[in-house]
Amino acid sequence: MYYAGLDVSLNETFVSIIDGEGAIVAEKSVPTNVDDLSTYLKNVRSTFKHIGIESGQLSIPLCKGLAQQNLPVICVDARHMATALSSRINKNDRNDARGIAQMLRAGLYKKVQIKSDEMCELKLVLGSRRQLVRAKFKLMGTVRGLLKIYGIKIGTQSQFCDKIRDLVKSPLAALLSCIEKNQKALKKLDNKLIAMGKKDEDCKRLMTIPGVGIITAMTFKVTLDYPERFKCSESVGAYLGLTPRQICIG
């Protein structure tokens, strides 16, 4: 049985393959795409027990793509792996890939669940909305700060742009235009989330809890993804960083 560690970067991935005794069988830097990686791994002509990729932005498409090529790929917790690899003297792509392979051989890793396509789409919508909200508040804060030059204080968000236009017309037009476009984009995403929530039985059940709205329900769902992988509610709480008391209060 062979083990392969993949140290992934944006353009290239260093692949290190070892045998059951820990001896290096093959190593190479391969372009970071599914076709090139699967071709190289299959050309080794050996039986892999595990092929490890650290969790990260590129881990989802790579793991899904390699799994479709019938390769035994697993995604391992990057933070746990980083702690283990920090003891190595020289940190580079080659040594990191070797370290991942050795940790797989020794069984010293934490497996990370790869999110489903449905949850990836939902995560994309939620992430886009989160960034728009942050940008909105940052722009509004900037406008509030600039208005202090005139001694003007704007407190509430209600009809924010209209209130400022009545006070200061031309200097802030560009910023106000950005805020208005941001609000329109946010409204579209909110409508999309509401439509998705109406079709989702899990979200509808979660929203029966007082204080839980569509954003909270969707975020909870996308975080868990496959709830059946948890044996009990305490396992879910540990995954979310909650204590048993917080789960009960819930």
C-alpha positions in Angstrom: 0.0 0.0 0.0 1.2 3.5 -0.9 0.4 6.9 0.6 0.5 10.2 -1.2 0.7 13.7 0.3 -0.3 16.7 -1.8 1.0 20.1 -0.9 -1.4 22.4 -2.9 -0.6 25.9 -4.1 -2.4 28.0 -6.7 -0.4 27.0 -9.8 1.5 23.8 -8.8 1.1 20.9 -6.3 4.0 19.0 -5.0 3.2 15.3 -4.8 5.2 12.9 -2.5 4.5 9.2 -2.6 5.8 6.8 0.0 5.4 3.0 0.7 4.2 1.3 3.8 7.7 1.5 5.4 7.9 5.3 4.9 10.4 5.1 2.0 10.0 7.7 -0.8 8.7 6.1 -4.0 8.2 9.1 -6.3 8.0 12.9 -6.0 7.1 15.5 -8.5 5.7 19.0 -8.9 2.5 18.8 -10.9 0.1 21.6 -12.2 -2.8 22.1 -9.8 -5.6 20.6 -11.8 -7.5 17.3 -11.5 -6.4 15.9 -14.9 -2.7 16.3 -14.4 -2.8 15.1 -10.8 -4.9 12.0 -11.5 -2.7 11.2 -14.5 0.5 11.4 -12.5 -0.9 9.4 -9.6 -2.3 6.7 -11.9 1.0 6.4 -13.7 2.8 5.3 -10.5 0.9 2.0 -11.1 0.5 1.3 -7.4 -2.3 0.7 -5.0 -3.0 3.8 -2.8 -4.4 3.4 0.7 -4.8 7.2 1.2 -4.1 10.3 -0.8 -4.1 13.4 1.4 -4.9 17.0 0.7 -5.0 19.7 3.3 -8.3 21.6 3.8 -8.3 24.9 1.9 -9.9 26.9 -0.9 -8.8 24.4 -3.6 -9.4 21.3 -1.6 -13.1 20.9 -2.4 -12.8 20.8 -6.3 -9.6 18.7 -6.1 -11.0 16.1 -3.7 -14.2 15.8 -5.7 -12.4 15.6 -9.0 -9.8 13.0 -7.8 -12.6 10.9 -6.1 -14.4 10.8 -9.5 -11.2 9.3 -10.9 -11.6 6.5 -8.4 -8.6 7.6 -6.3 -8.8 7.2 -2.4 -8.4 10.9 -1.7 -9.2 12.4 1.8 -9.2 16.0 3.0 -7.3 16.5 6.2 -7.6 19.3 8.7 -5.0 21.9 7.8 -4.7 23.3 11.3 -4.0 19.9 12.8 -1.6 19.1 10.1 0.2 22.4 10.4 0.8 21.7 14.1 2.4 18.4 13.3 4.5 19.7 10.4 5.7 22.7 12.5 8.3 20.5 14.1 10.1 19.9 10.8 13.3 21.9 10.4 12.9 23.0 6.8 9.4 24.1 5.7 8.9 23.9 2.0 6.5 22.3 -0.5 8.6 19.1 -0.8 8.9 18.6 3.0 5.2 19.5 3.6 4.1 16.9 1.0 6.4 14.3 2.6 5.0 15.2 6.0 1.4 14.8 4.9 2.2 11.4 3.4 4.0 10.2 6.6 1.1 11.4 8.8 -1.3 9.5 6.6 0.8 6.4 7.0 0.9 6.8 10.8 -2.8 7.6 11.0 -2.1 10.9 12.7 -4.6 13.1 10.9 -8.1 14.5 11.2 -10.4 14.0 8.3 -12.5 16.9 7.1 -15.9 16.5 5.4 -16.1 17.8 1.9 -19.2 19.9 1.4 -21.9 18.8 -1.1 -22.5 20.7 -4.3 -25.8 22.1 -2.9 -24.0 23.4 0.2 -21.2 24.9 -1.8 -23.8 26.9 -3.8 -25.5 28.0 -0.6 -22.2 28.9 1.0 -21.4 31.0 -2.1 -24.6 33.0 -1.7 -24.1 33.5 2.0 -20.5 34.5 1.6 -21.4 37.0 -1.1 -24.1 38.5 1.1 -21.7 38.7 4.0 -19.2 40.7 2.0 -21.9 43.0 0.6 -23.1 43.7 4.2 -19.5 44.5 5.3 -18.9 46.7 2.3 -22.2 48.5 3.0 -21.4 49.3 6.6 -17.9 50.3 5.7 -19.2 52.8 3.0 -21.8 54.2 5.4 -19.2 54.6 8.1 -17.0 56.5 5.6 -19.8 58.8 4.7 -20.6 59.5 8.3 -17.0 60.3 9.0 -16.7 62.7 6.1 -19.9 64.5 7.1 -18.4 65.4 10.4 -16.4 68.0 8.5 -19.7 69.9 8.2 -20.7 69.0 11.7 -23.5 66.7 10.4 -24.4 63.6 12.4 -26.3 60.8 10.7 -27.6 58.2 13.2 -30.2 55.8 11.7 -29.9 53.8 8.5 -33.5 54.5 7.4 -33.4 56.3 4.0 -29.7 56.9 4.6 -28.8 58.1 1.0 -31.9 60.4 0.7 -31.1 62.1 4.0 -27.5 62.8 3.0 -28.5 64.1 -0.5 -30.7 66.7 1.1 -27.8 67.9 3.2 -24.8 67.6 0.9 -25.4 67.1 -2.8 -22.4 66.7 -5.1 -19.3 65.7 -3.0 -20.7 62.4 -1.8 -22.6 61.4 -5.0 -20.1 58.6 -5.9 -20.2 57.0 -2.5 -24.0 57.2 -2.3 -24.3 55.6 -5.7 -22.2 52.7 -4.4 -24.3 52.3 -1.3 -27.5 52.2 -3.4 -26.1 49.6 -5.8 -25.0 47.6 -2.8 -28.5 47.7 -1.3 -30.0 46.5 -4.6 -27.6 43.6 -4.8 -28.3 42.7 -1.2 -32.0 42.7 -1.8 -31.6 40.3 -4.7 -29.5 37.9 -2.6 -32.0 38.2 0.3 -34.9 37.3 -2.1 -32.9 34.4 -3.4 -32.2 33.1 0.1 -35.9 33.5 1.1 -36.9 31.5 -2.0 -34.4 28.8 -1.2 -35.6 28.7 2.4 -39.2 28.2 1.4 -38.3 25.0 -0.5 -36.0 23.7 2.3 -37.7 21.6 5.0 -34.8 21.8 7.3 -34.7 25.6 7.2 -38.4 25.8 7.7 -38.1 23.7 10.9 -35.2 25.7 12.2 -37.1 28.9 11.7 -39.9 27.7 14.0 -37.3 28.4 16.8 -37.9 31.9 18.3 -35.3 34.3 17.0 -34.0 32.1 14.1 -34.4 33.7 10.7 -33.5 32.6 7.2 -29.8 33.7 7.5 -29.2 31.8 10.7 -31.1 28.7 9.5 -29.1 28.7 6.2 -25.8 29.2 8.0 -26.5 26.4 10.4 -27.5 24.1 7.6 -24.4 24.9 5.4 -22.1 24.4 8.4 -23.4 20.9 9.2 -24.1 19.8 5.6 -24.4 16.0 6.4 -26.0 15.9 9.9 -26.2 12.1 9.8 -22.4 11.9 10.2 -22.9 13.0 13.8 -23.7 10.3 16.3 -25.5 12.6 18.8 -26.3 16.2 19.6 -23.2 16.4 21.8 -21.0 15.6 18.7 -22.8 18.4 16.8 -22.1 20.8 19.7 -18.5 19.9 19.8 -18.2 20.5 16.1 -19.8 24.0 16.5 -17.9 24.8 19.6 -20.9 24.6 22.0 -21.1 23.2 25.5 -23.9 20.7 26.4 -25.6 23.5 28.4 -25.6 25.8 25.4 -27.1 22.9 23.3 -29.9 22.5 25.8 -30.6 26.2 26.0 -30.3 26.3 22.3 
